[in-house]
Amino acid sequence: MSALNPISFAKTALWRVSFALREAGQALERTGCVLQGIYSHEEVLCRHVNVAPVQYSYPDVTGSWVAPSASVLGDVTIGPSSSVWYNASIRGDRQPVTIGKNCNIQDSAFIGGASEFSPPVEIGDNVSIGHGAVLKGCKIGSNALIGIGAVIAEGAEVSAFAIVAAGFSAEEDAVVSAFAIVAAGSFVEEDAVVSAFAIVAAGSYVEEDAVVPPGEVWAGNPARKLRDVKPAEREYLMTLPTHYVERSKEHAEVMELLHKRMGDYAR
């Protein structure tokens, strides 16, 4: 049996000692952090890239906040004070996506084109896109609200100050005009028009080529006029985006603090 090479033995011993020292040092650091009430060492780091280029087109998100688990890809422009929340996806890989200022794209929403033939997505200022909403190749006016789980198809247009509530489905080329409200579970057929300051109540069915006049509330299947719009309903649209602008600032501050703490421990 040949004798152990002294150089190899020294290297092995040095590696084992250094490994033990490193483990002991990390254990001491974790103990000190716990005693000081710092638990950042227990956090699971996300390596997900939330803003990334596609085919040489890089998103412009200057002045906006994108959550760590969200995805903003390709030819996307987002205005200042806007926010893209957790698990939301904005894809500019097929057609450009333009989003104005003070908008909020809430959790799990999707915005983008269905194919290379889709129209570009254009979203104005102060727009709220609800959780799980799907917007494909459409145009959304300023101060509009798209509710939870709503689906806006290609070529559809939702004008300024409109409300599209949860579960709403708009067919191609449908138009929801300024200050209109379309409530939960409603269905607006092709070429139907919901005019300015109009409201379509929950579960309503607006027939093909139907026109909901300005300032009226429609309900039923098929939908018919129920009453006129109240002043308070018009005011609601003006104040909604402010809440999300303030909340996004709070989340941005928390994320900045976490990154700073992790940078300090990495030194």
Secondary structure, 3 states (H helix, E strand, C coil): CCCCCHHHHHHHHHHHHHHHHHHHHHHHHHHHHHHCCCCHHHCCCCCCCCEECECCECCECCCCEECCCCEEEEEEEECCCCEECCCCEEEEEEEEEEECCCCEECCCCEEECCCCCCCCEEECCCCEECCCCEEECCEECCCCEECCCCEECCCCEECCCCEECCCCEECCCCEECCCCEECCCCEECCCCEECCCCEECCCCEECCCCEECCCEEEECCCCEEEEECCHHHHHHHHHHHHHHHHHHHHHHHHHHHHHHHHHHHHC
